[in-house]
Structures are given as C-alpha cells and as structure tokens.
Amino acid sequence: MRVDGVLLDVDDTLVDTKGGFAQALTAVAVEYLPHVPADRYPELLAHWRTDPGGYYKRFTRGETDALTQRRLRADLLHRTFGGEPVTEDSFADWDALFWGTFERSWAPFDDSAAALDALRAAGVRIGVVTNAYTELQERKLRAAGLEGVPVLVGVDTLGYGKPHPDVFVEGARRLGTDVARTAYVGDEPTTDARAARDAGLVGVWLDRPGARRDDEHHVDADALRADGIVVLPGLAGLPAALGL
C-alpha cells in the first residue's frame, strides 16, 4: 500500500490535547469544584472527553457554536460533580480560566515532528482535516511548533465536520490527491479511521497507549484491522505502514 497524501487530525494525534484538558480541568476544579478530591480529577477529564451530553457532537454537525457547546459542557460537568450551575453570566470567568489554561498547555507529542518530517521526505503531501475551527487549529499547531502543516478543512469549511464523508473527500481534493491514495490519521476509531475508510480513504487509527476515551475501551483493534483499517500505537510507524 503506497499513498500520495496523508491527512491528519490535530487533537490527540499531533497535539496532546488530552494533557491540555487535564491541566485546564485541574484549574477549574481548584477554583470551582474544591470539594472534588484530586484523586477524582481523572473522572473530570473522562467526563469532558466523552461529552456525555453530546454537545460537541452537535457542534461538529453545525447545530451550535463553539462557545455554546463549551458552556453547556461546563454546566453539565458542574452538575455531575456537585458544583454550582454555569450560567451565561458566569461562563465568561469560567471560560477565561479553562480556555486560558488550555491554550498555555498546547504541546506536540514526542513523535509528531519526526513523523511529519518523514512523510515530507517520502514525497507525500500532508495536511490537516479537523473538527475544530481552522484558525484555532492553525494557532494550536504554531504553539506546538508544527506550523508547517496546512489546515485544509475545519468545521467552518463546510459547516459540519467528521464523520461526514464530504469532509474527508474535500480534504483530499484540497490536498490534490486521489481519495483512494490518501490516508487519514486520527485518534478516534469511529469518527476518524472508520469514517475515513468509509469515505474511500485509507483509514488509520492512532491508538496511543492509555489515550482511549471511556467509551472506546471496548474497541477491538484486530476487528478494525480485519476491516482494512491500519492501527498504530504511535506516529513513528506511520510511514512504513503506508508503504513509504
């Protein structure tokens, strides 16, 4: 299998977003949820990442905006862990703490830069397809020292995001590569890898150790491989897995 282009996700693929959210939610807990002991902070992180209210999914479908989904997720987090409601009036201060801490934490994974360099050296085109706003991801990549990767498609490009097949097809079109000879690499087995495969791309699931969300622990990596999806524990093996 040899591809001409590789599209990548940003969050928890190139940038350690899980680590950033952990720092941001710790700051929130200290300020707003002081009754929650530190040994339960992983529960706060798991709640945020799994989005039990489905608010982020609504955002990716174009049904709400980024700030609204974040306020609703904040309120649900507080209600779940016994905090005061997060209202439209109180959200600005809450978000200044949460988002400010999150932005200051943006950092790449140790294998990100080397993998991108290896892909470039192999002569393939690379770009980003993401479920966040294009400008946000451009800033995030710059902060993480990965600004050489163009953000081709964000949730604001088509008005909706993954797992809709149009998103992957548009990414390949903007990359200038045939869909069937384009890989998509992401950390979510369904929204990223399987959806990309279903859209005609080579789907790659980045199954970093310890990085699965609570609702992904049941995922059978061997079953995904049997369905033609590439499963990798890190980015270092990506070029070889794609025949580069």
QUIZI-V111072 format. One line per field, one symbol per residue. phi: phi as a letter, one per 30 degrees, with the letter a starting at -180 (. if undefined). burial: # if it has 9 or more other C-alpha atoms within 8 Angstrom, else .. Layout:
BEGIN
phi=???
burial=???
END
This chain:
BEGIN
phi=.bccbbcbdcdicccddedddddddddddddcbddddddceeddddddddhddidddddddicacdddddddddddedddcicdeccddcdededdddddddddceadddcdddddddddddicdbacbbccdeddddddddddibddcdddbcdddcjabdcddedddddddddibdedcbcbcaccdcdcdddddddjdddbcdcdeicddedcdddcdddddddjcdbbdaddddeddcic
burial=..################.##########...#..#....#..#####.##...##.#####......###########...#..#....#..##.#######.#####.###.##.###...###########..##.#####.##.########.#.######.#######.#.###.#########.#######.#.########...##..........##...####.##..##..#.#
END
